[in-house]
């Protein structure tokens, strides 16, 4: 579903620096994104940080948003990208830790 006129107007106003439009955007998406992220990461503080990152990424990317999908869909696409990106270093660290732990236990 493509972007509706109300969402186009809000994005245009946010790009133009309109604080009320930004506040409206945050009021609509903050809780939606936070709840979704909290379910995925199971840690309140981490969910708060990730939600802030996601909404910041979205606002900074508004000028590149082409409107080919709904704003909800686009925000949650960004959400998934951020969640996948933040997992990659964690996976590498866990793998490194588990390998070194295995070596310690095997040779101690």
Long-range contacts (C-beta under 8 A, 24 or more apart in sequence): 1-69, 1-70, 1-73, 2-67, 2-68, 2-69, 2-70, 3-65, 3-67, 3-68, 3-69, 3-70, 3-71, 4-70, 4-71, 7-70, 7-71, 8-67, 11-62, 11-65, 11-71, 14-59, 14-62, 15-62, 15-63, 22-59, 25-55, 25-59, 26-55, 29-55, 29-58, 29-75, 30-55, 32-72, 32-75, 33-75, 33-76, 33-79, 36-76, 36-79, 37-79, 37-83, 40-83, 41-83, 50-82, 50-83, 50-86, 53-82, 54-78, 54-79, 54-82, 57-82
